[in-house]
């Protein structure tokens, strides 16, 4: 791994407000993530995992602190620059898959490259390669409703990698899957981190998936720490 971090979070603080009520979602959260690392961010529901990932990926802004990704100060970017960051540098995988129902697996994977105006021949070659990489080369023409939950998440992962991101953010990517399929998806993410050379931040509350990560960060009521884990 490189000695220079790909992700730097410094003193992140975020308050969620609902009328007069305030909830401190992040409390002075700081950490670094290095190229080629798969980091699991664990914590119970409501602990701040999604809030933290949204700050890192530029989907939301903290109330205090800053985020750097690949040398870009995310927290200081304009909306147009944030769009470019999310298109070119960061890939997202969500619990709900987020696939377009009327498009085939191949077409879904190709969407980010169409938005980036990748030439058709290059786009088609990368789509085929990515679907093969996630084990779906026989399902290129199937639509999401024709695929299992695990297969749909594999399509979503392939789509997230379409524009060769340096950072992959996965928010509870196994949350809608059974435990065996969830472990297969986590193993796939680990393999892709190695083969594609990306950094991955994966939020999960599943203790069975933690051992597949290089490092674990734990969020408790918005406070981050790095526990010492026994690997099996």
N, C-alpha and C positions, 0 to 999 in steps of 0.2 A: 504494500500500500504506500501511497505517496505520503511524505511527511507534512504536506500542506493540506489542511482540512478543506473539503468541498463545501461543507455547511458550517456556519458559525452562528449560534444564537447567543445573544448577550442581554441578560437582564429583562427578559420578556415579561410584561405584565398586561393582563387583559381582564377587564371587568364587563360582565354581561348585565344589562339593565332591563328590567321589566317593570315599568311604572316606577314607583318609589323604591322597589326592591333591587338590590345590587348583589351579584354573586362574583366573587373574585375567582376567575377561571384559571389564571396563570399568575404565579407569585415569583418574580425574579428568576425565571427559568433561563439557565445557560447550559450549553453543551456544544460539542463539536462532532462532526461526522466526516470520516475520511473516505477517499475514493476506494471502491471495492468492498466497503463494509455493508453488511446487512444488520441494521439496528432494529430491535423490537422495542416498541414503546407500549408498556402494559399499564393497566389500571382499570378499576371498575368503571362502569357506566357513569358518566358525569364527572370523571376525574380531570378532564381537560385534554384528553388525547386528540380529539378532532380539532379543538381550538388551537392546539400547538401546531398540528400539521397544516392548518389553514394559514397560520402566520408564516411558516416556512415556505409554503408554496405560493404565497402572494394572493391567496383568496380572501384574506382579511388582514387588517393592520392592528398591531398591538397598541395599547395605550402608552406604553413606555418600552424602551429597549430597541434593539435592532437585529436584523437578520441579514447575513451575507450568504449567497449561493453562487459558487463558481466566480467569485470576485464581484458579483453584482450586489449592491446594497438594496435588498428587496424592499425594505421598509421606506426607502427614499425614492422609489421609482414612480414615474407617472403611470396612469392607467394604460396608455399605449405601450409603454415599456414592459409593464406587467404582462400584457397580452403576449408580447414577443417572448418573454421569459417562459411563460407557460406553454408556448408553442414549441420553443427550440431547446430549452434547458431542462424543464421539469415535466415528467410524465405522471399521470394520476390513475390510480385504480381504486374504485369505490366498492363498498359492500353491495350496492344495488346494481352493479355491473354497468349500467348507464349506456347500454347498446341501443342503436336505432332499430326498432322492430321491423321496419320494411326493407332493411338492407341485409344482404348476405354477410356471412362472417368476413369474407374477403373485402367487401365494400366497407364494413365497419372499420376494419383495420386501416383501410386506405384513406379514411376521412381526414386525419391530421395531415397527411401528405398532400391531399388536395388543397387544404387550407394554406399549406406552405408552398403551393404551386410547384410541387415536385414533378418533373417530367414523367409522363405516363409509363414509359418503359421501365424507368428506374423504380417508380412506385409499384408497378406490378411485380417486379422481381423481389422487392423488399417484402411485399405482402406475402408472397409465396414462401419466402425464407422464414418469416416470423411465424406463420401458421405451422410450418414444419417444425420450427423450434419449440413450439408449445404443444406439439403432438396432434395437430388438427389438419394435417394436409389432406385428409379424406373428407373434410367437412367445409371446404371453402365456399360452396354455394348454398349452404343451409342458413336459414334465418334463425334468429335467437330462439323463437318459440319451438324450433325443431331440435334444439340442443339441451343437454342436461345443465344443471346449475354449474357444475364443475367446468363443463365445456364453455359455457358463456363467460365464466371468469377467465378462462384461458384466452378467449378472444379479447376480452378487456385488457389483459396483460399485454398481448401482442399489439393492440392498438396504442397502449401507453408507451411502447418502445418504438413506435413507428418513426418518429423524427430523431431517433438516436439521442434521447435525453441523457444528461449526466446524473440526474437525480430522479429516482422513482419513489413516489409517495403512495402508500397503500393504506387506506383507512378501513380497518376491519375487513380485509378482503375475503376472509373465510367465514364471516358472520352468518351467511345464509346457507352454508354448506354443512353436511354431516362431518363428523370428526375425521374419518378416513380421507374423504375428498379434500377437506381442509388441510390436512397434513401434506397431501400430494401437491396442493397449490403452493404451500409454503416451501416445500422442497424445490418446486419449479422456480420460485422467486430466488431462492438461494443459488440455484444453478445459473440463472440468468444474470445475477449479479457478477458471477465469475466470468461467464462467456461474453457478456456485453460490456463489462467493465464499468458498471454503474454503481452508484451508492443507493441503498434502499432504506427508507424509513417505513416500518410496518407497524401500525397500531393494532394491538390484539389484546383480548382479555383471556385468551385460551392458554392455560399453562402448559398444555401438551405441545404447543408450537414454539415455546420460548427457547428450547434447547437447540433449535435450528439456526438461531441468530448468532452473530459474532459478538454482539454486546446487547445488553438489556438496560433500558432506562425505565424507571417506574415513576408514574405520576400518582400522587395522593393529594387530593384536594388542591390541585394546582401547583404543588411543590414537587420538584424533580429530584430524584437521587438514583444512583447506580448500585443496585444490590450485588452482593457476591453470591453467585449461583454455583451449585454443584451440578456438573454435567453427568449424564448417564450414558 
